[in-house]
């Protein structure tokens, strides 16, 4: 089976409660591919007082 889409992935390193490194991100993405996922969408949490992520900072850090 293939064609799955993950719409809330935590594969961007060092953002909120996701993976901590590039190596960990690649491991997670490879695992998803083995399960049949063909697309993943990075959707970091943006919640005041919980995760201080803001779009400009995320874009600068991961461009």
N, C-alpha and C positions, 0 to 999 in steps of 0.2 A: 504494500500500500504506500502511496506517496501523494504529495501535493498538500500536505498540512501547512498551516501558517500559524506561527506563534506571534500573537499581538501584544504580549507583555513580557518581553524577554529581559533578562538581567545580564546580558553579555557584554555590555560596555564597561571596561575596567574602571574601578575607583569612583563609581557613581552610585549613590545611595546604598541599598543593601544587595548589590549585585556582586559580580566577580571582582577579585582584587588585582588581577594581572592579565596581561595579554595572553600568556600561556593558558591560564584558566579559562579565558574567553574562548580560545580556539578549541580547547577540550570540550566545552559545553556545546559549541556550534557543531563540532564534528559528531558529537553524540546525537544531537537533534537531526542531523543529516542522515545518520544511520537509522533513525526511527522513521524516516520518510518526510521530514520537514523540508520544504523547498524555499521558504521565505521566513525571515524573522524581522520584527520591527522593534527597534529600541524605543522604549517608552519609560523614561526615568520618572520617578515620583517627583512631584513638585508640591510639597506641603509645608507651609510655614511652621516652624518650630519642630518639625520632624525631619524633613530633608530640605536643606537650603539650596536646592538646585534652581537655577534660573537659566533661561534660554541663552542669553549672551555668554555666560560662563561655560555652559556645556558646549556651545559651538566653538569657543576659543580653545577649550581643553581637548576637544576630540575632532578638530577639523582635519 
